[in-house]
Amino acid sequence: MKVYISYTKAQLVIHTDANCATIKEEARAGERVVIITNDNLVDVMQLFIKRNWKFGVEKLKNDLWLDLTLKDAKLEESLVFVVRSILSSYYKPFQHSEVIYHC
């Protein structure tokens, strides 16, 4: 699963199909990507809690991709909502953000 997090649009877009054509259209060179696996899940979540990834209107800070490769699709989906909750605790736009299912 790949998830596009947009600060400026205040949304998280879930792509359950990792080969979705839209992913390639939206992806830009040098974009921030956070890979989450079963092995690093706890560490990555702690980094979100510690505000490791900054968001803002600047081009290099306005979005982020999550690349989720866990053994459970339901866990991946649930994690998106947990990340949104963490981000909304310190970034106002995420307090009213929507989660969109693209594919």
DSSP file (Angstrom, degrees, kcal/mol; ACC not computed):
  #  RESIDUE AA STRUCTURE BP1 BP2  ACC     N-H-->O    O-->H-N    N-H-->O    O-->H-N    TCO  KAPPA ALPHA  PHI   PSI    X-CA   Y-CA   Z-CA
    1    1 A M              0   0    0      0, 0.0    67,-2.8     0, 0.0     2,-0.4   0.000 360.0 360.0 360.0 137.8    0.0    0.0    0.0
    2    2 A K  E     -AB  15  67A   0     13,-2.5    13,-2.9    65,-0.2     2,-0.4  -0.971 360.0-164.9-120.7 139.3    1.2    3.5   -0.8
    3    3 A V  E     -AB  14  66A   0     63,-2.5    63,-2.9    -2,-0.4     2,-0.6  -0.985   8.9-151.5-129.3 127.0   -0.3    6.6    0.8
    4    4 A Y  E     -AB  13  65A   0      9,-2.4     9,-2.8    -2,-0.4     2,-0.6  -0.871  11.1-161.7 -98.6 121.9    0.2   10.1   -0.3
    5    5 A I  E     -AB  12  64A   0     59,-3.3    59,-1.8    -2,-0.6     2,-0.6  -0.919   6.0-169.8-106.7 119.7    0.0   12.7    2.5
    6    6 A S  E  >> -AB  11  63A   0      5,-3.0     5,-1.7    -2,-0.6     4,-0.6  -0.940  14.1-173.7-114.0 117.9   -0.7   16.2    1.3
    7    7 A Y  T  45S+     0   0    0     55,-3.0     3,-0.2    -2,-0.6    -1,-0.2   0.913  88.4  49.6 -71.2 -44.1   -0.3   19.1    3.8
    8    8 A T  T  45S+     0   0    0     54,-0.8    -1,-0.2     1,-0.2    55,-0.1   0.826 119.4  36.6 -69.8 -31.6   -1.7   21.7    1.5
    9    9 A K  T  45S-     0   0    0      2,-0.2    -1,-0.2    88,-0.0    -2,-0.2   0.531 102.4-133.7 -94.1  -7.7   -4.7   19.7    0.5
   10   10 A A  T  <5 +     0   0    0     -4,-0.6    88,-1.6    -3,-0.2     2,-0.3   0.956  63.3 116.0  52.3  57.1   -5.2   18.3    4.0
   11   11 A Q  E   < -Ac   6  98A   0     -5,-1.7    -5,-3.0    86,-0.2     2,-0.5  -0.995  57.2-145.9-151.7 157.0   -5.7   14.8    2.8
   12   12 A L  E     -Ac   5  99A   0     86,-2.5    88,-3.1    -2,-0.3     2,-0.6  -0.995  19.2-156.6-122.6 125.3   -4.3   11.3    2.8
   13   13 A V  E     -Ac   4 100A   0     -9,-2.8    -9,-2.4    -2,-0.5     2,-0.5  -0.907   6.3-150.5-110.5 118.8   -4.8    9.3   -0.4
   14   14 A I  E     -Ac   3 101A   0     86,-3.4    88,-2.7    -2,-0.6    89,-1.1  -0.749  11.2-173.4 -92.0 127.7   -4.6    5.5    0.0
   15   15 A H  E     +A    2   0A   0    -13,-2.9   -13,-2.5    -2,-0.5    86,-0.1  -0.922   7.3 177.6-117.4 101.7   -3.5    3.4   -3.0
   16   16 A T  S    S+     0   0    0     -2,-0.6     2,-0.9   -15,-0.2    -1,-0.1   0.760  72.8  71.5 -75.4 -22.9   -3.9   -0.3   -2.2
   17   17 A D  S >  S-     0   0    0      1,-0.1     3,-2.0    -3,-0.1    -1,-0.1  -0.832  70.3-163.6 -93.8 105.0   -2.6   -1.1   -5.7
   18   18 A A  T 3  S+     0   0    0     -2,-0.9    -1,-0.1     1,-0.3    -2,-0.1   0.658  88.8  57.3 -64.7 -14.7    1.1   -0.3   -5.6
   19   19 A N  T 3  S+     0   0    0      4,-0.1    -1,-0.3    -3,-0.0     5,-0.1   0.228  75.3 142.6 -98.6  13.4    1.1   -0.3   -9.4
   20   20 A C    X>  -     0   0    0     -3,-2.0     4,-1.0     1,-0.1     3,-0.8  -0.287  53.1-137.2 -56.9 132.8   -1.5    2.4   -9.7
   21   21 A A  H 3> S+     0   0    0      1,-0.2     4,-1.6     2,-0.2     3,-0.1   0.819 101.3  63.8 -63.1 -31.2   -0.8    4.8  -12.6
   22   22 A T  H 3> S+     0   0    0      1,-0.2     4,-2.5     2,-0.2    -1,-0.2   0.836  94.5  60.7 -63.7 -32.5   -1.7    7.8  -10.5
   23   23 A I  H <> S+     0   0    0     -3,-0.8     4,-2.2     1,-0.2    -1,-0.2   0.938 106.2  45.9 -59.9 -46.1    1.2    7.0   -8.1
   24   24 A K  H  < S+     0   0    0     -4,-1.0    -1,-0.2     1,-0.2    -2,-0.2   0.848 112.6  51.2 -66.5 -33.4    3.6    7.5  -11.0
   25   25 A E  H  < S+     0   0    0     -4,-1.6    -1,-0.2     1,-0.2    -2,-0.2   0.881 115.8  40.4 -69.6 -38.6    1.9   10.7  -12.1
   26   26 A E  H  < S+     0   0    0     -4,-2.5    -2,-0.2    -5,-0.1    -1,-0.2   0.766  94.5  96.8 -82.7 -26.9    2.0   12.2   -8.6
   27   27 A A     <  -     0   0    0     -4,-2.2     2,-0.3    -5,-0.2     3,-0.0  -0.383  54.6-168.6 -70.0 139.4    5.5   11.1   -7.6
   28   28 A R    >   -     0   0    0     -2,-0.1     3,-1.6     1,-0.0     2,-0.1  -0.899  32.3 -90.3-124.2 155.5    8.3   13.6   -8.1
   29   29 A A  T 3  S+     0   0    0     -2,-0.3    -1,-0.0     1,-0.3     0, 0.0  -0.388 111.6  16.9 -62.1 138.2   12.0   13.1   -8.0
   30   30 A G  T 3  S+     0   0    0      1,-0.2    -1,-0.3    -2,-0.1     3,-0.1   0.547  88.4 153.3  77.9   7.6   13.5   13.7   -4.6
   31   31 A E    <   -     0   0    0     -3,-1.6     2,-0.4     1,-0.1    -1,-0.2  -0.327  52.1-100.5 -70.4 152.4   10.1   13.3   -2.8
   32   32 A R        -     0   0    0     31,-0.3    33,-2.5    28,-0.1     2,-0.4  -0.580  42.4-178.2 -77.1 130.5   10.1   12.2    0.8
   33   33 A V  E     -d   65   0A   0     -2,-0.4     2,-0.6    31,-0.2    33,-0.2  -0.998  13.5-161.1-131.3 128.9    9.2    8.5    1.2
   34   34 A V  E     -d   66   0A   0     31,-3.0    33,-2.9    -2,-0.4     2,-0.5  -0.950  11.8-152.9-111.3 116.7    8.8    6.7    4.5
   35   35 A I  E     -d   67   0A   0     -2,-0.6     2,-0.5    31,-0.2    33,-0.2  -0.774  10.6-167.5 -91.7 127.2    9.0    2.9    4.2
   36   36 A I  E     +d   68   0A   0     31,-2.9    33,-3.1    -2,-0.5     2,-0.2  -0.966  14.3 162.4-120.8 121.0    7.2    1.0    6.9
   37   37 A T  E  >  -d   69   0A   0     -2,-0.5     4,-1.1    31,-0.2     3,-0.4  -0.741  54.7 -98.5-123.9 173.6    7.7   -2.7    7.4
   38   38 A N  T  4 S+     0   0    0     31,-0.7     4,-0.3    -2,-0.2     3,-0.2   0.842 122.6  55.3 -61.4 -31.8    7.0   -5.1   10.2
   39   39 A D  T  4 S+     0   0    0      1,-0.2    -1,-0.2     2,-0.1     4,-0.2   0.798 119.3  27.7 -74.0 -29.1   10.6   -4.7   11.3
   40   40 A N  T  > S+     0   0    0     -3,-0.4     4,-2.8     1,-0.1     5,-0.3   0.350  86.1 109.3-115.1   6.7   10.6   -0.9   11.6
   41   41 A L  H  X S+     0   0    0     -4,-1.1     4,-2.3     1,-0.2     5,-0.2   0.893  82.2  44.1 -52.1 -51.4    7.0   -0.2   12.5
   42   42 A V  H  > S+     0   0    0     -4,-0.3     4,-2.0     1,-0.2    -1,-0.2   0.917 114.9  49.3 -63.6 -43.9    7.6    0.8   16.1
   43   43 A D  H  > S+     0   0    0      1,-0.2     4,-1.7     2,-0.2    -2,-0.2   0.914 112.0  47.9 -63.0 -43.2   10.6    2.9   15.3
   44   44 A V  H  X S+     0   0    0     -4,-2.8     4,-2.0     1,-0.2    -1,-0.2   0.907 110.1  51.8 -66.4 -41.1    8.9    4.8   12.4
   45   45 A M  H  X S+     0   0    0     -4,-2.3     4,-2.3    -5,-0.3    -1,-0.2   0.890 107.7  52.7 -63.5 -37.7    5.8    5.5   14.6
   46   46 A Q  H  X S+     0   0    0     -4,-2.0     4,-2.1     1,-0.2    -1,-0.2   0.876 106.4  54.0 -63.6 -36.3    8.1    6.9   17.3
   47   47 A L  H  <>S+     0   0    0     -4,-1.7     5,-2.9     2,-0.2     6,-0.3   0.881 107.7  49.7 -65.7 -37.4    9.6    9.2   14.6
   48   48 A F  H ><5S+     0   0    0     -4,-2.0     3,-1.6     3,-0.2    -2,-0.2   0.929 110.7  49.7 -64.4 -43.6    6.1   10.5   13.7
   49   49 A I  H 3<5S+     0   0    0     -4,-2.3    -2,-0.2     1,-0.3    -1,-0.2   0.867 110.0  51.2 -62.1 -36.1    5.4   11.1   17.4
   50   50 A K  T 3<5S-     0   0    0     -4,-2.1    -1,-0.3    -5,-0.2    -2,-0.2   0.330 116.4-116.1 -84.5   8.2    8.7   13.0   17.7
   51   51 A R  T < 5 +     0   0    0     -3,-1.6    -3,-0.2    -5,-0.1    -2,-0.1   0.868  57.6 158.0  61.5  40.3    7.8   15.1   14.7
   52   52 A N      < +     0   0    0     -5,-2.9     2,-0.7     1,-0.1    -4,-0.1   0.858  62.6  56.4 -63.0 -36.4   10.7   13.8   12.6
   53   53 A W  S    S-     0   0    0     -6,-0.3     2,-0.3    -5,-0.1    -1,-0.1  -0.882  80.7-152.3-103.5 116.1    9.0   14.8    9.3
   54   54 A K        -     0   0    0     -2,-0.7     2,-0.3     2,-0.0    -2,-0.0  -0.616   6.9-158.2 -87.8 144.4    8.1   18.5    9.1
   55   55 A F        +     0   0    0     -2,-0.3     2,-0.3     7,-0.1     7,-0.2  -0.926  26.7 130.2-121.8 148.5    5.2   19.7    7.1
   56   56 A G        -     0   0    0      5,-1.4   -48,-0.2    -2,-0.3   -49,-0.2  -0.954  67.4 -80.6-173.9-175.6    4.6   23.2    5.7
   57   57 A V  S    S+     0   0    0     -2,-0.3     5,-0.2   -50,-0.1   -49,-0.0   0.632  89.4 109.7 -80.4 -13.4    3.7   25.1    2.5
   58   58 A E  S >> S-     0   0    0      1,-0.1     3,-2.0     3,-0.1     4,-0.9  -0.334  82.0-115.4 -62.8 145.6    7.2   24.9    1.2
   59   59 A K  T 34 S+     0   0    0      1,-0.3     3,-0.5     2,-0.2     4,-0.2   0.840 114.0  48.2 -52.9 -40.7    7.7   22.6   -1.8
   60   60 A L  T 34 S+     0   0    0      1,-0.2    -1,-0.3     2,-0.1   -28,-0.1   0.540 119.3  38.8 -81.0  -5.5   10.0   20.2    0.0
   61   61 A K  T <4 S+     0   0    0     -3,-2.0    -5,-1.4    -5,-0.1    -1,-0.2   0.362  89.8  86.9-123.1   3.9    7.7   20.0    3.1
   62   62 A N  S  < S+     0   0    0     -4,-0.9   -55,-3.0    -3,-0.5   -54,-0.8   0.559  94.1  20.2 -90.0  -4.8    4.2   19.9    1.7
   63   63 A D  E     -B    6   0A   0    -57,-0.2   -31,-0.3    -4,-0.2     2,-0.3  -0.970  53.9-171.4-154.1 171.3    3.8   16.2    1.1
   64   64 A L  E     -B    5   0A   0    -59,-1.8   -59,-3.3    -2,-0.3     2,-0.4  -0.963  17.2-136.0-162.5 143.8    5.1   12.8    2.0
   65   65 A W  E     -Bd   4  33A   0    -33,-2.5   -31,-3.0    -2,-0.3     2,-0.5  -0.886   9.9-153.7-105.9 139.3    4.6    9.2    0.8
   66   66 A L  E     -Bd   3  34A   0    -63,-2.9   -63,-2.5    -2,-0.4     2,-0.6  -0.947   3.0-163.1-105.1 132.4    4.2    6.2    3.0
   67   67 A D  E     -Bd   2  35A   0    -33,-2.9   -31,-2.9    -2,-0.5     2,-0.6  -0.903  14.3-166.6-115.1  98.8    5.2    2.9    1.5
   68   68 A L  E     + d   0  36A   0    -67,-2.8     2,-0.2    -2,-0.6   -31,-0.2  -0.771  19.3 168.0 -96.2 122.1    3.6    0.3    3.7
   69   69 A T  E     + d   0  37A   0    -33,-3.1   -31,-0.7    -2,-0.6     2,-0.2  -0.637  24.0 143.4-130.6  74.4    4.7   -3.3    3.4
   70   70 A L        -     0   0    0     -2,-0.2     3,-0.0   -33,-0.2   -33,-0.0  -0.571  60.0-113.9-105.1 172.3    3.2   -5.1    6.4
   71   71 A K  S    S+     0   0    0     -2,-0.2     2,-0.4     1,-0.1    -1,-0.0   0.423  99.4  58.5 -87.3   2.3    1.8   -8.6    6.5
   72   72 A D     >  -     0   0    0      1,-0.1     4,-2.0     2,-0.0     5,-0.1  -0.960  62.4-158.5-140.0 117.1   -1.8   -7.5    7.1
   73   73 A A  H  > S+     0   0    0     -2,-0.4     4,-2.3     1,-0.2     5,-0.2   0.863  97.6  53.8 -62.5 -37.2   -3.8   -5.2    4.8
   74   74 A K  H  > S+     0   0    0      1,-0.2     4,-2.6     2,-0.2    -1,-0.2   0.885 107.5  51.1 -65.7 -38.0   -6.1   -4.2    7.6
   75   75 A L  H  > S+     0   0    0      2,-0.2     4,-2.3     1,-0.2    -2,-0.2   0.915 108.9  51.4 -64.3 -42.7   -3.2   -3.1    9.8
   76   76 A E  H  X S+     0   0    0     -4,-2.0     4,-1.2     2,-0.2    -2,-0.2   0.938 112.1  46.4 -58.4 -47.5   -1.8   -1.0    6.9
   77   77 A E  H  X S+     0   0    0     -4,-2.3     4,-1.0     1,-0.2     3,-0.5   0.920 112.7  49.4 -62.2 -44.7   -5.2    0.7    6.5
   78   78 A S  H  X S+     0   0    0     -4,-2.6     4,-1.6     1,-0.2     3,-0.3   0.865 104.4  59.9 -62.8 -36.2   -5.5    1.3   10.3
   79   79 A L  H  X S+     0   0    0     -4,-2.3     4,-2.8     1,-0.2    -1,-0.2   0.832  96.3  61.1 -63.5 -32.5   -2.0    2.7   10.4
   80   80 A V  H  X S+     0   0    0     -4,-1.2     4,-2.3    -3,-0.5    -1,-0.2   0.915 106.2  46.5 -59.1 -43.1   -3.0    5.4    8.0
   81   81 A F  H  X S+     0   0    0     -4,-1.0     4,-2.0    -3,-0.3    -1,-0.2   0.832 110.9  52.2 -70.6 -32.3   -5.6    6.7   10.5
   82   82 A V  H  X S+     0   0    0     -4,-1.6     4,-2.4     2,-0.2    -2,-0.2   0.926 110.0  48.5 -67.4 -44.5   -3.1    6.5   13.3
   83   83 A V  H  X S+     0   0    0     -4,-2.8     4,-2.8     1,-0.2     5,-0.2   0.920 110.9  51.1 -61.1 -43.9   -0.6    8.6   11.3
   84   84 A R  H  X S+     0   0    0     -4,-2.3     4,-2.5     1,-0.2    -1,-0.2   0.914 110.0  50.2 -59.5 -42.3   -3.3   11.1   10.6
   85   85 A S  H  X S+     0   0    0     -4,-2.0     4,-0.8     2,-0.2    -2,-0.2   0.910 111.4  47.6 -63.2 -43.0   -4.2   11.3   14.3
   86   86 A I  H >< S+     0   0    0     -4,-2.4     3,-1.0     1,-0.2     4,-0.5   0.949 113.8  47.0 -63.1 -48.5   -0.5   11.9   15.2
   87   87 A L  H >X S+     0   0    0     -4,-2.8     4,-1.8     1,-0.3     3,-1.4   0.881 107.9  56.5 -61.9 -38.0   -0.1   14.5   12.6
   88   88 A S  H 3< S+     0   0    0     -4,-2.5    -1,-0.3     6,-0.3    -2,-0.2   0.696  93.4  69.9 -69.6 -16.7   -3.3   16.3   13.6
   89   89 A S  T << S+     0   0    0     -3,-1.0    -1,-0.3    -4,-0.8    -2,-0.2   0.729 120.5  14.1 -72.6 -19.6   -2.1   16.6   17.1
   90   90 A Y  T <4 S+     0   0    0     -3,-1.4     2,-0.5    -4,-0.5    -2,-0.2   0.409 120.2  63.8-135.8   1.6    0.5   19.2   16.0
   91   91 A Y    ><  -     0   0    0     -4,-1.8     3,-1.3    -5,-0.1     4,-0.5  -0.940  65.0-154.9-127.4 110.6   -0.5   20.3   12.5
   92   92 A K  G >> S+     0   0    0     -2,-0.5     3,-1.9     1,-0.3     4,-0.5   0.845  89.0  61.4 -53.9 -43.2   -3.9   22.0   12.3
   93   93 A P  G >4 S+     0   0    0      0, 0.0     3,-0.8     0, 0.0    -1,-0.3   0.832 100.4  56.1 -56.6 -30.6   -4.7   21.2    8.7
   94   94 A F  G X4 S+     0   0    0     -3,-1.3     3,-1.0    -7,-0.2    -6,-0.3   0.639  87.5  78.4 -77.2 -12.2   -4.6   17.5    9.5
   95   95 A Q  G <4 S+     0   0    0     -3,-1.9    -1,-0.2    -4,-0.5    -3,-0.1   0.816 109.7  26.4 -64.2 -28.7   -7.3   17.9   12.2
   96   96 A H  G << S+     0   0    0     -3,-0.8    -1,-0.3    -4,-0.5    -2,-0.2   0.049  94.6 136.5-119.3  23.3   -9.9   18.1    9.5
   97   97 A S    <   -     0   0    0     -3,-1.0     2,-0.3   -13,-0.1   -86,-0.2  -0.334  44.9-135.9 -73.8 153.5   -8.1   16.0    6.8
   98   98 A E  E     -c   11   0A   0    -88,-1.6   -86,-2.5    -2,-0.0     2,-0.6  -0.821   4.1-136.0-109.4 151.7   -9.9   13.4    4.8
   99   99 A V  E     -c   12   0A   0     -2,-0.3     2,-0.5   -88,-0.2   -86,-0.2  -0.931  24.0-163.8-104.3 122.5   -8.7    9.9    3.9
  100  100 A I  E     -c   13   0A   0    -88,-3.1   -86,-3.4    -2,-0.6     2,-0.7  -0.903  13.0-146.0-111.6 132.3   -9.4    9.1    0.3
  101  101 A Y  E     +c   14   0A   0     -2,-0.5   -86,-0.2   -88,-0.2   -88,-0.1  -0.865  23.8 170.3 -95.8 113.3   -9.4    5.6   -1.1
  102  102 A H              0   0    0    -88,-2.7   -87,-0.2    -2,-0.7    -1,-0.2   0.922 360.0 360.0 -90.7 -51.2   -8.1    5.9   -4.7
  103  103 A C              0   0    0    -89,-1.1   -88,-0.2   -83,-0.0    -2,-0.1   0.322 360.0 360.0-150.3 360.0   -7.6    2.3   -5.7
